[in-house]
Amino acid sequence: MPHSWIGHDARPCLWMAAGLIDYKLCDRDFDCEHCPLDAALRGDSRLVGPAPHHTGGRPPANLFPPDRRYSTGHTWLQPFESGNGSTACIGLDAFAASMLGSLVDVRITATADSLRRGEPFSELRLDSGSLSLTLPIKARSAEGNPRLRDKPDLALTAPYGDGWLAALTDVDAVELDDLMSADEALEQARQDLRLFRRRVALQMLADTSDLGHCLADGGEPLTDLRQMLGAPRLCTLLQQLLH
């Protein structure tokens, strides 16, 4: 969207470029991860905080504990030994938990005796739709976390603790080692957060007819991406991140 009244050296905010707000220049060197305005527009504050220079504009490192491995689809795995052989817990990483907002239900959909990498194993039901998660490694079976039956939001509020999704049996230690480290997962989250914002902006630029009144135009401020994009489009964008 052209803004002829803005100087060539100005740096318009991403949300201004998307047409959601009338005027806002970026004063954070596009460090959206720590921007209060960006957090308000996404309806989330868990990934936002002060932006000290030494972080390089990244989400805090403690969002990814080093005692487990991570997939590009934003799940974590932590192996442990049981009486039945090698087992690993799988859950959502903190990036995924912060993006989803709330959960209505968590279902383990895997039923086969042998589960291959890339196969669906869980369905997350949001109030805006459903998302499917796939296995980042092969396993024999996936048994769901019973705590999530009554409290599905534990998967978001305690993703590394009581909110684990499933226990996988007969996992391969070599495949586990091939997954990402905490540092690699941190960089992946940083890149995916930027990609998500670009996709949101492109959606808004492509079709502003359904947005109605936005910020500073006389209407009620929109502070939820479900209002901005609509539930189907939001679910599509989230599914592109989580797999």
C-alpha positions as CSV (number, residue, x, y, z in Angstrom):
1,M,0.0,0.0,0.0
2,P,1.7,3.3,-1.1
3,H,2.0,6.1,1.4
4,S,3.2,9.1,-0.6
5,W,3.3,11.3,2.5
6,I,5.9,9.2,4.2
7,G,9.6,9.9,3.6
8,H,11.8,7.4,1.8
9,D,13.9,6.8,4.9
10,A,10.9,6.2,7.1
11,R,10.2,2.6,8.3
12,P,6.4,2.0,8.4
13,C,5.2,-0.6,11.0
14,L,4.1,-3.9,9.4
15,W,0.5,-3.4,10.6
16,M,0.5,0.1,9.0
17,A,1.6,-1.5,5.7
18,A,-1.2,-4.0,6.1
19,G,-3.7,-1.2,6.4
20,L,-4.8,-2.1,10.0
21,I,-3.6,1.1,11.6
22,D,-3.5,4.6,10.1
23,Y,0.0,5.7,11.1
24,K,2.9,4.0,13.0
25,L,6.6,4.1,12.2
26,C,8.8,1.3,13.6
27,D,11.1,2.5,16.3
28,R,12.3,-1.1,17.3
29,D,14.3,-2.0,14.2
30,F,11.5,-4.4,13.3
31,D,12.0,-6.4,16.5
32,C,8.3,-7.3,16.5
33,E,8.9,-10.1,19.0
34,H,9.1,-7.6,21.8
35,C,6.6,-4.9,20.5
36,P,3.6,-4.2,22.8
37,L,1.6,-3.0,19.8
38,D,2.2,-6.3,17.9
39,A,1.3,-8.3,21.1
40,A,-2.0,-6.3,21.5
41,L,-3.0,-6.8,17.8
42,R,-2.3,-10.6,18.1
43,G,-4.1,-10.7,21.5
44,D,-1.2,-12.3,23.2
45,S,1.6,-11.2,25.5
46,R,3.5,-14.4,26.4
47,L,6.2,-13.9,23.8
48,V,6.6,-10.2,24.5
49,G,8.8,-8.4,26.9
50,P,11.6,-5.8,27.1
51,A,14.0,-5.9,24.2
52,P,17.5,-5.9,25.7
53,H,20.2,-5.4,23.1
54,H,22.0,-8.7,23.9
55,T,19.0,-10.8,22.8
56,G,19.3,-9.8,19.2
57,G,15.6,-9.4,19.0
58,R,14.9,-13.1,19.7
59,P,12.3,-14.8,21.9
60,P,13.8,-15.5,25.4
61,A,15.9,-18.6,25.3
62,N,14.2,-20.1,28.3
63,L,11.1,-20.7,26.1
64,F,13.0,-23.8,24.8
65,P,14.4,-26.0,27.7
66,P,17.7,-27.7,26.6
67,D,16.7,-31.1,28.1
68,R,14.6,-32.1,25.0
69,R,14.6,-32.1,21.2
70,Y,12.3,-30.0,18.9
71,S,10.7,-30.5,15.6
72,T,10.2,-27.9,12.8
73,G,6.4,-28.3,13.4
74,H,6.8,-26.8,16.9
75,T,6.5,-30.0,19.0
76,W,9.1,-31.2,21.5
77,L,10.1,-34.7,22.4
78,Q,11.8,-35.9,25.6
79,P,12.9,-39.6,25.9
80,F,12.7,-41.7,29.0
81,E,13.1,-45.4,29.7
82,S,10.2,-47.5,30.7
83,G,9.6,-51.2,31.4
84,N,8.3,-51.5,27.8
85,G,11.3,-50.1,26.1
86,S,12.2,-46.7,24.8
87,T,9.4,-44.1,25.3
88,A,9.2,-40.4,24.6
89,C,6.8,-37.7,25.6
90,I,5.7,-35.3,22.9
91,G,4.1,-31.8,23.4
92,L,3.7,-28.4,22.0
93,D,6.7,-26.0,22.3
94,A,6.1,-22.5,23.9
95,F,6.0,-20.8,20.5
96,A,3.0,-23.0,19.4
97,A,1.4,-22.6,22.8
98,S,1.6,-18.8,22.6
99,M,0.1,-18.7,19.0
100,L,-3.0,-20.8,19.7
101,G,-4.5,-18.8,22.5
102,S,-7.0,-21.4,23.8
103,L,-8.0,-25.1,23.2
104,V,-11.4,-26.7,23.3
105,D,-10.2,-30.3,23.0
106,V,-7.1,-32.4,22.4
107,R,-7.6,-35.7,20.7
108,I,-5.1,-38.4,19.9
109,T,-6.1,-39.7,16.5
110,A,-3.3,-42.3,15.9
111,T,-4.7,-45.8,15.9
112,A,-2.1,-47.9,14.0
113,D,0.3,-50.3,15.6
114,S,3.2,-48.7,13.6
115,L,3.3,-44.9,13.1
116,R,5.5,-43.4,10.5
117,R,7.1,-40.0,10.6
118,G,4.9,-37.4,9.1
119,E,1.6,-39.2,9.9
120,P,-1.1,-37.4,11.9
121,F,-1.3,-38.3,15.6
122,S,-3.3,-35.6,17.3
123,E,-6.1,-33.1,16.5
124,L,-6.2,-29.8,18.4
125,R,-9.7,-28.2,18.5
126,L,-9.8,-24.5,18.8
127,D,-12.9,-22.3,19.0
128,S,-11.9,-21.1,15.5
129,G,-11.4,-24.6,14.0
130,S,-9.2,-27.7,14.2
131,L,-5.5,-28.3,13.6
132,S,-3.7,-31.5,12.9
133,L,-0.3,-32.5,14.3
134,T,2.0,-35.0,12.7
135,L,4.7,-37.2,14.2
136,P,8.3,-35.9,13.7
137,I,9.6,-39.5,14.3
138,K,8.3,-43.0,13.9
139,A,6.8,-44.8,16.9
140,R,4.7,-47.9,17.6
141,S,1.9,-46.2,19.4
142,A,0.7,-42.9,20.9
143,E,-1.1,-42.7,24.2
144,G,-2.8,-39.4,25.1
145,N,-2.3,-37.4,28.3
146,P,-5.4,-38.1,30.5
147,R,-5.0,-34.7,32.2
148,L,-6.0,-33.0,28.9
149,R,-9.5,-34.6,28.9
150,D,-10.8,-32.2,31.5
151,K,-8.2,-29.4,31.1
152,P,-7.1,-29.2,27.4
153,D,-5.6,-25.7,28.0
154,L,-2.8,-27.4,30.0
155,A,-1.2,-28.0,26.7
156,L,-0.8,-24.2,26.4
157,T,-0.3,-23.1,30.0
158,A,2.1,-25.9,31.0
159,P,3.4,-27.2,27.6
160,Y,6.7,-28.5,29.1
161,G,5.0,-30.0,32.2
162,D,1.5,-31.4,32.9
163,G,0.4,-30.3,29.4
164,W,2.3,-32.9,27.4
165,L,0.2,-34.4,24.5
166,A,1.1,-38.1,24.3
167,A,3.5,-40.8,25.2
168,L,5.2,-42.5,22.2
169,T,6.4,-46.1,22.5
170,D,9.3,-47.8,20.7
171,V,10.9,-44.6,19.4
172,D,14.3,-44.5,17.7
173,A,17.0,-42.7,19.6
174,V,18.8,-41.9,16.3
175,E,15.8,-40.1,15.0
176,L,15.4,-38.2,18.3
177,D,19.0,-37.0,18.0
178,D,18.3,-35.7,14.4
179,L,15.7,-33.3,15.8
180,M,16.6,-29.7,16.6
181,S,18.4,-28.5,19.7
182,A,17.0,-25.7,21.9
183,D,19.1,-23.1,20.2
184,E,18.0,-24.3,16.8
185,A,14.3,-24.3,17.9
186,L,14.8,-20.7,19.2
187,E,16.0,-19.6,15.7
188,Q,13.2,-21.6,14.0
189,A,10.6,-19.8,16.2
190,R,12.0,-16.4,15.4
191,Q,11.9,-17.1,11.7
192,D,8.4,-18.6,11.8
193,L,7.0,-15.7,13.8
194,R,8.3,-13.3,11.2
195,L,6.8,-15.4,8.4
196,F,3.4,-15.6,10.2
197,R,3.3,-11.8,10.4
198,R,4.1,-11.4,6.7
199,R,1.3,-13.9,5.8
200,V,-1.1,-12.0,8.1
201,A,-0.2,-8.7,6.4
202,L,-0.6,-10.2,2.9
203,Q,-4.0,-11.6,3.8
204,M,-5.1,-8.1,4.9
205,L,-3.6,-6.4,1.8
206,A,-5.3,-9.0,-0.5
207,D,-8.8,-8.4,0.9
208,T,-9.7,-5.5,3.2
209,S,-13.4,-5.6,2.4
210,D,-14.3,-7.9,5.3
211,L,-12.2,-6.1,7.9
212,G,-14.7,-3.4,8.6
213,H,-13.5,-0.6,10.9
214,C,-9.9,-0.9,12.1
215,L,-7.8,1.1,14.5
216,A,-8.0,4.9,14.4
217,D,-10.8,5.1,11.8
218,G,-13.7,5.7,14.0
219,G,-14.6,2.1,14.7
220,E,-13.9,-0.3,17.5
221,P,-10.3,-1.4,17.7
222,L,-9.7,-5.0,16.6
223,T,-7.4,-6.8,19.0
224,D,-7.9,-10.4,17.9
225,L,-6.7,-12.1,14.7
226,R,-10.0,-14.1,14.6
227,Q,-11.8,-10.8,14.1
228,M,-9.2,-9.4,11.6
229,L,-8.9,-12.5,9.4
230,G,-11.9,-14.7,10.2
231,A,-11.6,-18.2,11.8
232,P,-11.0,-20.2,8.6
233,R,-8.1,-18.0,7.4
234,L,-6.6,-17.9,10.8
235,C,-6.7,-21.7,11.1
236,T,-5.1,-22.0,7.7
237,L,-2.2,-19.8,8.7
238,L,-1.7,-21.6,12.0
239,Q,-1.7,-25.0,10.3
240,Q,1.1,-23.8,8.0
241,L,3.2,-23.3,11.2
242,L,2.2,-26.4,13.1
243,H,2.6,-29.8,11.5
